[in-house]
């Protein structure tokens, strides 16, 4: 800091002098308790210094800009002050201390609304006061926090998990590589036209079926947790062996955390199996439930006959079921065709 005599010469142009000339000790009062600044105080104030006392570092009439920001932060003269206190139970005043310079800034009234800011030495006393009014609600620049560097290990894990579990949106390819734009780290998937991006720990998707505006999906920890729980394996109902060949085909879609995943359903062939009676719809439903005993069925199992002859029988079976594991519920919707052909 420059000497006080030099600083006072420039007091009319900036208010750094408010924080340069504390002369007393930094003795603290035992009755100090943390203060909370009401949100109604947040904003930028254009104030003028007045009632200057002997020893005041600032002359009367000096214009000062003060910003009161979130997290009980006050900025003036290039200084950022935090952790204000209430002293001796006086709920009207919040007091910030610049300990290295021995200056206290006292804002009042927390109970009745903004009135003034008093300036004095630490430990008590009065140099003068700042009076005026709020000019804007902006707090730009005051108390700004630089976001932490991105965790590339987690970000690369996100891309890998998304490509493995949601390949219909984010298919792995040589062109899907990490790129940056402003604060975004992203990959673009040319075959689907979709972007998957991370900005300060928040996940966004855009393009293709998601539209032209970045859509927030949640923070990276939550999305990684949900992706880890996705199991693309699908249980398929089977039946006892018998005299027919059974071919099961169709489609299944799985929904996890609001994301629907159409799963590729491989046709399954069972060479020797007993065919159900075309008139025993309840028996068919019971067989499906018995084969998938771990699934909680949603609604009813819809069974409809597609065709029936002396040598073949086919049914279309539709149902939904849920499985809950580690707090995550997975819902699967089945649309299956059972075709029995007599051997």
Helices and strands as residue ranges (DSSP letters): H 4-8, G 16-19, E 33-34, G 39-41, E 43-50, E 63-69, E 73-76, E 79-81, E 85-86, E 93-98, E 103-108, E 116-121, E 128-136, H 152-165, E 179-181, E 184-189, E 194-199, E 202-206, G 208-210, E 215-219, H 220-229, E 244-256, E 259-263, E 268-273, H 281-291, E 296-308, E 312-325, E 328-342
